[in-house]
Amino acid sequence: MICTLSFFIVIYITMKILCVCLSATIQRTIRFTSFSVDKVNRSQNWREDASGKALNAARVLNQIEPGCSVALCPVGNTNAERFMLLASNDSDLYVTPIYVEGSTRECWTLLDTQKSSTTEVITDEAHNFTHLAGAEAELKLLEFVRKYMISFDALLFAGSRPAAWSANICARICDVAQKANKLILADFRGDDLLGALKLCTPQIIKINEEEFCQTFGELFLTEEELESAIAKKSEELQNIIVVTRGEKDTLAAEKGTSYRCPIEKTVPLNTTACGDTFSAGFLYDYLLNKNIESALKVGTHYASLNASTIVPGSIRQFGDEA
């Protein structure tokens, strides 16, 4: 009697995070030895990536733990094939598209190696649909979020809202996740954030200094005043607020208690998506350890790694880094 044994390898994913982005982007990153305005500039090399704030975060999350994140985003029909080809060729990105009228926006990142500078040029939001088509697209998007949130641990919702989408879509997406009792990291600003806060409170708001001040009307603050304003707002909302500040220490507060985390010094190659990379690292570690100080350190470290790679939203090197 011959016995045949079958062996199955089961991979357990520690965390599952849904990343939602209303502003998916076709991003071309172009590298120059040096770049000068009003002159002909010839590049060293260039690459194209499927990008956008939440997509960049999803890429990083899947580098931290393969298969832990899916990116859900509207994709314009006009250049959908190009965008989806870039997404499918990216082994760290799993995209569920919601096809809509119009185009996916495009962005050009200009890297000056000599100056270690990054310049971004972004086209206007290009989604363009009728009121009826927009309503149908929003219902479809919300249904996907509702369906996915059942089996995901958290929602990372990041990026600007194209004008074609209704003013309350951000609030409605967050509300779906809250009703599913999932943790929410919100990385958007202004009226969209204020509107979301009227309906529900994301457990984590990640925002940069300029966006925090403009959204909550806290202008011309000293260092101490900014730290106090962040703590006061987090106590009011009973949540975590993280404010990134480029080369300055990151400031944060949890229900009124303040925290500070210094950045890691590095010679940057491409600073695009450092904030998105921070969000990914912070959220993953916070889900794992429920410790804000640990999450700040992890997010900061990953943001530093991202600055050293040419890919927008990555913590590992690629072949075109040299």
Secondary structure, 3 states (H helix, E strand, C coil): CCCCCCCCCCCCCCCCEEEECCCCEEEEEEEECCCCCCCCCCCCEEEEEEECHHHHHHHHHHHHCCCCEEEEEEEEHHHHHHHHHHHHCCCCCCEEEEEECECCEEEEEEEECCCCEEEEEECCCCECCCHHHHHHHHHHHHHHHHHHHCCCCEEEEECCCCCCCCCCHHHHHHHHHHHCCCEEEEECCHHHHHHHHHHCCCCEEEEEHHHHHHHHCCCCCCHHHHHHHHHHHHHHHCCEEEEEECCEEEEEEECCEEEEECCCCCCCCCCCCHHHHHHHHHHHHHHHHCCHHHHHHHHHHHHHHHHCCCCCCCCCCCCCCC
